Amino acid sequence: MNEQQHVDYAAVFQAMPGMVALLTPDLVYVDVNEDFARLAGRPRAQLVGRYIFDAFPENPNDPAAAGMRETEASMLRVVATGERDTMALLRYDIEDSRRPGHWQEHFWSPVNAPVPGPDGQVEMIVHRVEEITPLIHARGGLEGTTQAARLEAELYTRSRELQEVNERLRKAHARERKVALALQAAMLPSPSPVGHHRAAVRYRPAVGGLNVCGDWYDLVGLPGDRMAVAVGDVVGHGLSAACVMGQLRSALSAAALVADGPAQALDALGLYARSVEGAESSTAATTFIDWSSHTLTYSSAGHPPPALLTPGGDVIFLDRATDPPLGARPDHVPRPQATTSFEEGATLVMYTDGLIERRTEDIDAGLARLADSLGRRGREDPETLADSLLSDLLNTDGNTDDTALVVLRL
């Protein structure tokens, strides 16, 4: 077999057609290819190591100029989200290097893309731009006001409007995310004291999006030496999911106080979910803990199974009472429940699917990761164990779904 041919990627980068630059997350030039230096009218030595807007300041003679703000916003989005960002048609004038103070009109079509480092964080930004100034000038330079020129002007105007609308939408989404997270925090407070039993709760929102605020947890004291622990996941995201989550959490808390067991509590919740818009197909799991008999009675409505870590280090998934999600059946059918015993010093872990699921693999792989992490870290106190589980199991490049977690030492 022929030996694998060595590829000089530095030479490939320099030879790439079109203008391509590499920048740090702080927007400092790392390198530019030959076309970039030639078409921008700046030698490579004048760009590498410089902040992009020091090398290419905005035209001070154009009060309507927005190219610097839009370019910076696009690049920072790439750093924050780790996703490619394609910008609308952009006007960004360049000062003539041979005639300081004279600015040349330029039109660009930019794309910014992330280069992740070993830790999954954005290490560099690939900035590729295609200059379309000759096309714009050619259309505008035709004699008379031809249909092509009018269409070109209309296209440019609409692309600018689209860019502004997109920016407003991003800001609106950011505001909604902030409000939803505040609402989530208000409805998911720290648990009340649970006697001498130690509990830890965590909520982690999804990264870089509105896919947050549908997950919840709850701990409710019951008569006698008993407690109900529940977790749930609402379909949807944002403010609407946060509102539905609050309704389901409150309804299940009330049902747990009067129900004979977790199955009956989920029965009541399922009936209630049918009257709440956006609540159907949500999932939930609840466990009733009885310390006097050292038993766990549990039921699940389409939710990942709770995990029981024994004092000896074995992990048992409580999966013998699983039923479809809330409101999924056309007719009401009583839900199942199961009971298992536990030893003092065991640990109950309840969670939502953001902790274990990844889009590219079967759920069994996520459950195996959870069991492995619990087996290695089970001697940790609940607060430390909760943080360890999040560290071990959430994606290093950012969780794409929100996660609720309850760790209770029995």
C-alpha positions as CSV (number, residue, x, y, z in Angstrom):
1,M,0.0,0.0,0.0
2,N,1.1,3.5,-0.7
3,E,2.1,5.6,2.3
4,Q,-0.4,8.3,3.1
5,Q,0.4,11.4,1.3
6,H,1.5,14.3,3.5
7,V,-0.7,17.4,3.3
8,D,0.7,20.8,3.9
9,Y,-2.4,22.4,5.3
10,A,-0.6,25.8,5.6
11,A,0.0,25.8,1.9
12,V,-3.5,24.7,1.2
13,F,-4.9,27.5,3.3
14,Q,-2.8,30.1,1.4
15,A,-3.8,28.7,-1.9
16,M,-7.5,28.6,-1.2
17,P,-9.5,30.6,-3.7
18,G,-11.5,33.5,-2.2
19,M,-10.8,35.6,0.9
20,V,-10.3,33.5,4.1
21,A,-9.0,34.6,7.5
22,L,-8.5,32.9,10.9
23,L,-9.3,34.9,14.0
24,T,-9.1,34.2,17.8
25,P,-12.3,34.4,19.9
26,D,-11.1,37.9,20.8
27,L,-11.3,38.8,17.1
28,V,-7.5,39.1,16.5
29,Y,-6.1,37.9,13.2
30,V,-4.2,34.6,13.4
31,D,-3.6,34.3,9.6
32,V,-5.0,35.4,6.3
33,N,-4.7,33.7,2.9
34,E,-3.1,35.3,-0.2
35,D,-6.5,36.3,-1.7
36,F,-7.5,38.0,1.5
37,A,-4.4,40.1,1.7
38,R,-4.5,41.0,-2.0
39,L,-8.2,41.9,-2.2
40,A,-8.2,43.7,1.1
41,G,-5.2,45.7,0.1
42,R,-3.2,44.9,3.2
43,P,-0.1,42.7,3.4
44,R,-0.3,39.7,5.8
45,A,2.2,41.2,8.1
46,Q,0.0,44.2,8.7
47,L,-3.0,42.0,9.7
48,V,-1.7,39.0,11.8
49,G,-1.8,39.8,15.5
50,R,-4.1,42.8,15.1
51,Y,-7.7,43.3,16.3
52,I,-10.0,43.1,13.2
53,F,-11.5,46.5,13.6
54,D,-8.1,48.2,14.3
55,A,-7.0,46.8,10.9
56,F,-10.3,47.6,9.2
57,P,-12.0,50.5,11.0
58,E,-15.5,51.6,9.9
59,N,-15.9,54.5,7.5
60,P,-16.3,57.5,9.8
61,N,-17.9,59.5,6.9
62,D,-20.9,57.1,6.7
63,P,-23.3,57.8,9.6
64,A,-25.5,54.8,8.6
65,A,-22.6,52.4,8.6
66,A,-23.4,49.2,10.5
67,G,-20.9,46.7,9.1
68,M,-18.6,46.7,12.2
69,R,-21.5,46.1,14.6
70,E,-23.0,43.3,12.5
71,T,-19.7,41.6,11.8
72,E,-18.7,41.7,15.5
73,A,-22.2,40.3,16.5
74,S,-21.9,37.5,14.0
75,M,-18.4,36.4,15.2
76,L,-19.4,36.6,18.8
77,R,-22.4,34.4,18.1
78,V,-20.1,31.8,16.6
79,V,-18.0,31.9,19.7
80,A,-21.0,31.6,22.0
81,T,-22.9,28.9,20.1
82,G,-20.2,27.0,18.3
83,E,-22.3,27.2,15.2
84,R,-21.7,28.7,11.7
85,D,-23.3,32.1,11.1
86,T,-24.0,33.3,7.5
87,M,-24.5,37.0,7.3
88,A,-26.7,39.0,4.9
89,L,-25.2,41.1,2.2
90,L,-22.9,43.6,3.9
91,R,-21.5,47.0,2.9
92,Y,-18.2,47.6,4.6
93,D,-15.9,50.3,3.1
94,I,-12.1,50.1,3.3
95,E,-9.7,52.9,3.6
96,D,-7.3,53.2,0.7
97,S,-3.9,52.3,2.1
98,R,-2.2,54.6,-0.4
99,R,-4.5,57.6,0.3
100,P,-5.3,57.9,4.0
101,G,-8.7,59.4,4.5
102,H,-10.1,58.1,1.3
103,W,-12.6,55.3,1.6
104,Q,-13.5,52.8,-1.1
105,E,-17.0,51.4,-1.2
106,H,-17.2,47.6,-0.9
107,F,-19.9,45.0,-0.7
108,W,-19.3,41.6,0.9
109,S,-21.0,38.3,1.4
110,P,-19.5,36.9,4.7
111,V,-19.7,33.6,6.5
112,N,-18.2,32.9,9.9
113,A,-17.6,29.3,11.2
114,P,-16.1,27.9,14.4
115,V,-12.9,25.8,14.8
116,P,-13.3,23.8,18.0
117,G,-10.3,23.0,20.2
118,P,-9.6,19.8,22.1
119,D,-12.0,20.9,24.9
120,G,-14.8,21.5,22.5
121,Q,-14.7,25.2,23.0
122,V,-14.3,27.5,20.0
123,E,-10.6,28.0,19.5
124,M,-10.6,30.0,16.2
125,I,-13.1,31.6,13.8
126,V,-12.9,31.0,10.1
127,H,-14.0,34.2,8.4
128,R,-14.7,33.8,4.7
129,V,-15.8,36.7,2.6
130,E,-16.8,37.0,-1.1
131,E,-16.5,40.4,-2.5
132,I,-19.5,41.3,-4.7
133,T,-18.7,45.0,-5.2
134,P,-18.2,44.6,-9.0
135,L,-21.6,43.0,-9.3
136,I,-23.3,45.7,-7.4
137,H,-21.5,48.4,-9.3
138,A,-22.2,46.7,-12.6
139,R,-25.9,46.6,-11.9
140,G,-26.0,50.2,-10.8
141,G,-23.8,51.3,-13.7
142,L,-26.2,50.2,-16.4
143,E,-27.6,53.0,-18.5
144,G,-31.0,54.0,-17.2
145,T,-32.8,52.3,-14.5
146,T,-33.1,48.8,-15.9
147,Q,-35.2,46.1,-14.3
148,A,-32.0,44.2,-13.3
149,A,-30.7,47.3,-11.5
150,R,-34.1,47.8,-9.7
151,L,-34.1,44.2,-8.7
152,E,-30.5,44.4,-7.4
153,A,-31.4,47.5,-5.3
154,E,-34.5,45.8,-4.0
155,L,-32.5,42.7,-3.1
156,Y,-29.9,44.7,-1.2
157,T,-32.6,46.6,0.7
158,R,-34.5,43.5,1.6
159,S,-31.3,41.7,2.7
160,R,-30.5,44.7,5.0
161,E,-34.0,44.5,6.4
162,L,-33.7,40.8,7.0
163,Q,-30.5,41.3,8.9
164,E,-32.2,43.8,11.1
165,V,-35.2,41.6,11.7
166,N,-32.9,38.6,12.5
167,E,-31.0,40.8,15.0
168,R,-34.3,41.9,16.7
169,L,-35.4,38.2,16.9
170,R,-32.1,37.2,18.5
171,K,-32.5,39.9,21.1
172,A,-36.1,38.9,21.7
173,H,-35.1,35.3,22.1
174,A,-32.4,36.3,24.5
175,R,-34.9,38.3,26.6
176,E,-37.3,35.4,26.6
177,R,-34.6,33.0,27.7
178,K,-33.6,35.3,30.5
179,V,-37.2,35.6,31.7
180,A,-37.9,31.9,31.4
181,L,-34.8,31.0,33.4
182,A,-35.8,33.5,36.1
183,L,-39.3,31.9,36.2
184,Q,-37.7,28.5,36.3
185,A,-35.5,29.4,39.2
186,A,-38.5,30.8,41.1
187,M,-40.5,27.6,40.7
188,L,-37.6,25.3,41.4
189,P,-36.3,26.4,44.8
190,S,-34.0,24.5,47.1
191,P,-35.8,21.6,48.8
192,S,-37.2,21.9,52.3
193,P,-35.3,20.1,55.1
194,V,-35.7,16.3,54.8
195,G,-34.9,15.4,58.4
196,H,-31.5,13.7,58.7
197,H,-31.7,12.6,55.1
198,R,-29.4,14.6,52.8
199,A,-30.7,15.7,49.4
200,A,-29.2,17.7,46.5
201,V,-31.0,19.2,43.5
202,R,-29.7,20.7,40.3
203,Y,-31.1,22.4,37.2
204,R,-28.9,23.0,34.2
205,P,-30.4,24.9,31.2
206,A,-29.5,24.0,27.6
207,V,-26.6,25.9,26.1
208,G,-27.0,28.4,23.3
209,G,-30.7,28.2,22.7
210,L,-34.3,28.4,23.9
211,N,-34.5,24.7,24.6
212,V,-34.8,25.4,28.3
213,C,-37.3,25.5,31.1
214,G,-39.4,22.3,30.5
215,D,-37.7,20.1,33.1
216,W,-38.6,20.1,36.8
217,Y,-38.1,18.4,40.2
218,D,-40.0,18.3,43.4
219,L,-39.7,16.9,46.9
220,V,-42.9,16.7,49.0
221,G,-43.1,15.6,52.7
222,L,-45.9,13.0,53.3
223,P,-47.6,11.9,56.5
224,G,-45.4,9.7,58.6
225,D,-41.8,9.1,57.9
226,R,-42.4,9.4,54.1
227,M,-41.6,11.6,51.2
228,A,-42.5,11.9,47.5
229,V,-39.7,12.7,45.0
230,A,-40.6,13.6,41.4
231,V,-39.0,14.7,38.2
232,G,-40.6,15.7,34.9
233,D,-40.1,17.0,31.4
234,V,-42.5,19.2,29.4
235,V,-42.5,19.0,25.6
236,G,-41.6,22.4,24.2
237,H,-39.3,25.2,25.4
238,G,-39.1,28.8,26.6
239,L,-41.8,30.7,28.5
240,S,-44.7,28.4,27.5
241,A,-42.8,25.3,28.7
242,A,-41.9,27.0,32.0
243,C,-45.6,27.9,32.6
244,V,-46.7,24.3,31.8
245,M,-44.0,23.0,34.0
246,G,-45.2,25.0,36.9
247,Q,-48.7,23.8,36.5
248,L,-47.7,20.1,36.3
249,R,-45.3,20.4,39.2
250,S,-47.9,22.0,41.5
251,A,-50.6,19.5,40.4
252,L,-48.4,16.5,41.1
253,S,-47.4,17.9,44.5
254,A,-51.0,18.3,45.5
255,A,-51.9,14.8,44.1
256,A,-49.1,13.2,46.0
257,L,-50.4,14.5,49.3
258,V,-53.8,12.7,48.9
259,A,-53.0,9.7,46.6
260,D,-52.6,6.2,47.8
261,G,-49.4,5.8,45.9
262,P,-47.3,7.2,42.9
263,A,-49.4,5.4,40.3
264,Q,-52.6,7.1,41.5
265,A,-50.8,10.5,41.7
266,L,-49.7,10.1,38.1
267,D,-53.2,9.0,37.1
268,A,-54.5,12.3,38.5
269,L,-51.7,14.3,36.8
270,G,-52.4,12.6,33.4
271,L,-56.1,13.6,33.6
272,Y,-55.1,17.1,34.5
273,A,-52.6,17.3,31.7
274,R,-55.4,16.8,29.2
275,S,-56.9,20.2,30.2
276,V,-53.6,22.1,30.0
277,E,-52.5,23.2,26.5
278,G,-48.9,22.0,25.8
279,A,-48.9,19.5,28.7
280,E,-49.9,16.3,26.8
281,S,-47.0,14.0,26.0
282,S,-45.0,15.4,28.9
283,T,-43.1,12.7,31.0
284,A,-42.8,12.3,34.7
285,A,-41.6,9.8,37.3
286,T,-42.4,9.8,41.0
287,T,-41.2,7.7,43.9
288,F,-42.7,7.4,47.4
289,I,-40.1,6.7,50.0
290,D,-41.1,5.1,53.3
291,W,-38.3,5.1,55.8
292,S,-40.3,3.1,58.4
293,S,-40.6,0.1,56.0
294,H,-37.4,0.9,54.0
295,T,-39.3,0.7,50.7
296,L,-39.5,2.7,47.5
297,T,-42.8,2.6,45.5
298,Y,-42.5,4.2,42.1
299,S,-44.3,4.8,38.8
300,S,-43.2,6.4,35.5
301,A,-45.1,8.1,32.8
302,G,-42.7,7.7,29.8
303,H,-39.8,8.9,31.8
304,P,-36.2,7.5,32.2
305,P,-36.0,5.1,35.2
306,P,-34.8,6.3,38.6
307,A,-31.5,4.8,39.7
308,L,-30.9,3.2,43.1
309,L,-27.3,2.9,44.3
310,T,-26.9,0.3,47.0
311,P,-24.4,0.7,49.8
312,G,-22.4,-2.1,48.2
313,G,-22.0,-0.1,45.0
314,D,-24.6,-1.9,42.8
315,V,-26.8,0.3,40.5
316,I,-30.4,-0.8,40.1
317,F,-32.7,1.0,37.6
318,L,-36.3,1.2,38.8
319,D,-37.9,0.2,35.5
320,R,-40.7,-2.2,36.5
321,A,-43.5,0.3,36.4
322,T,-43.2,2.2,33.1
323,D,-46.2,3.6,31.2
324,P,-46.7,6.0,28.2
325,P,-46.3,9.8,28.7
326,L,-49.1,12.0,30.2
327,G,-52.2,12.1,28.0
328,A,-50.8,9.8,25.4
329,R,-53.6,7.2,25.6
330,P,-57.0,8.0,24.1
331,D,-58.7,6.2,27.0
332,H,-57.8,6.4,30.7
333,V,-56.0,3.3,32.0
334,P,-54.7,3.0,35.6
335,R,-51.0,3.3,35.7
336,P,-48.7,0.6,37.2
337,Q,-46.5,0.9,40.2
338,A,-43.8,-1.3,41.8
339,T,-42.1,-1.5,45.2
340,T,-38.6,-2.4,46.1
341,S,-36.7,-2.4,49.4
342,F,-33.6,-0.4,50.2
343,E,-30.9,-0.4,52.8
344,E,-30.0,2.6,54.9
345,G,-27.2,4.5,53.2
346,A,-28.5,3.8,49.7
347,T,-28.8,6.7,47.2
348,L,-31.8,7.5,45.0
349,V,-31.0,9.4,41.8
350,M,-33.9,10.9,39.7
351,Y,-33.2,12.9,36.6
352,T,-34.5,14.1,33.2
353,D,-33.3,12.8,29.8
354,G,-30.9,15.7,29.3
355,L,-28.5,13.9,31.7
356,I,-28.3,10.7,29.7
357,E,-29.5,11.1,26.2
358,R,-27.4,12.0,23.1
359,R,-28.9,12.3,19.7
360,T,-26.4,9.9,18.0
361,E,-26.8,6.9,20.4
362,D,-29.2,4.6,22.0
363,I,-30.5,5.5,25.5
364,D,-28.9,2.3,26.9
365,A,-25.5,3.9,26.4
366,G,-26.5,6.9,28.5
367,L,-27.9,4.6,31.2
368,A,-24.6,2.7,31.2
369,R,-22.7,6.0,31.6
370,L,-24.9,6.9,34.6
371,A,-24.4,3.5,36.2
372,D,-20.6,3.7,35.7
373,S,-20.4,7.2,37.2
374,L,-22.6,6.2,40.2
375,G,-20.5,3.1,40.8
376,R,-17.3,5.2,40.9
377,R,-18.5,8.2,42.8
378,G,-21.3,6.7,45.0
379,R,-19.5,7.3,48.3
380,E,-19.6,11.1,47.7
381,D,-22.0,13.2,49.7
382,P,-25.2,14.2,47.7
383,E,-24.0,17.7,46.9
384,T,-20.7,16.5,45.6
385,L,-22.2,13.6,43.8
386,A,-24.8,15.8,42.0
387,D,-22.0,18.0,40.6
388,S,-19.9,14.9,39.7
389,L,-22.8,13.4,37.7
390,L,-23.3,16.6,35.8
391,S,-19.6,16.8,35.1
392,D,-19.3,13.2,34.0
393,L,-22.5,13.0,31.9
394,L,-23.3,16.3,30.2
395,N,-21.8,16.9,26.8
396,T,-18.4,18.7,26.9
397,D,-19.5,20.9,24.0
398,G,-22.6,22.0,25.9
399,N,-25.8,20.3,26.7
400,T,-28.5,20.6,24.0
401,D,-31.4,19.9,26.4
402,D,-32.0,21.1,29.9
403,T,-31.5,18.8,32.8
404,A,-33.1,18.4,36.2
405,L,-31.4,16.1,38.9
406,V,-32.3,15.0,42.4
407,V,-29.8,13.0,44.6
408,L,-31.1,11.7,47.9
409,R,-29.2,9.7,50.5
410,L,-31.7,7.2,52.0
